[in-house]
Amino acid sequence: MGTSFSCRPAISKWKRLGRGIMDFCLPPRCILCQKELENSDDPLCPTCAARMPWTGENAVQNGMRFDRCLSAVYYTGDLRESFHRYKFNAHWHYSWIYGRWMWECLKNNDPDCLRFDCISWTPLSLPRYLKRGYDQSRRLALAVSRLSGLPLRSTLVKCKHTPAQSGTASADLRWANVSGAYRLKPGAAVKGKRILLMDDIITTGATLEEACRVLRDGGARELCCLTLARSAQL
C-alpha cells in the first residue's frame, strides 16, 4: 500500500495554531484599530464603529457576466489594514466577523436572498493556497453559508497561477492577468442553478467577471456576487 501525503502546509498549520493561542490568551482588540476592547461581544471600538466605511446605498453594482455584486464596506483606511492582517498574517478568524457584515449587506439589499441554490467562491491557485495555508474567500463563503443556511459548493478550480491582482497596476493588466485562470470543477453541477459567488474585494471586477464567464458557460441560471469590500475608486 502506498503512502498518502497531505497537501496541507505544515508550517501554515502551526502558524494558525500559534495565532489561535495568542488570540485566546490576549485581551480582545478592535478588529480595525487594534485597541483593547472593554466589551468582547463587539468587534469594534466605539470610535471605529462610528466611522465604519459602510457602502450603504452604494452597495450594489452591475456586471457584464454577473447580474450584480453587493459589497459591505469600502476598502479604505483601517479596514484595509484589518483585511491585510486577515489575508496575509493568519488572522483567519476575522472571517466570522466579516461574514456577518456581508450577510447583513445581502439581506438588506436582496430580500429574496434565500432563493440561491448554493454559495460558491473564487478559489486560490494551489501554490498560493499552500503558501498562505487557507483560502480567504472560502472562509468568507463558509461564514455566510452558516449564517444563511445556504449550502456551500465548490464549483471552480483556479488552473493558472497568476500574479496577485493587488500588485497589477492597470485595469487592462488585471483583465489579462485572470483571462483563462478558472475552469469548472469536475462534477460541479451548475446548469440551471442560481449561484451566490463570493470574493474578498472587487476593484475592476476582472476576477469575478472571469469566474462568472466559466459558470455562465457551464449553464448557471443566475449569478450574483457578494464581496466584503469594494474599491473606494469605483
Secondary structure, 3 states (H helix, E strand, C coil): CCCCCCCCCHHHHHHHHHHHHHHHHCCCECCCCCCECCCCCCCCCHHHHHCCCECHHHCEECCCCCCEEEEEEEECHHHHHHHHHHHHCCCCCHHHHHHHHHHHHHHHHCCCHHHCCEEEECCCCHHHHHHHCCCHHHHHHHHHHHHHCCCECCCEEECCCCCCHHHCCCHHHHHHHHCCCEEECCCCCCCCCEEEEEEEEECCCHHHHHHHHHHHHCCCCEEEEEEEEEECCC
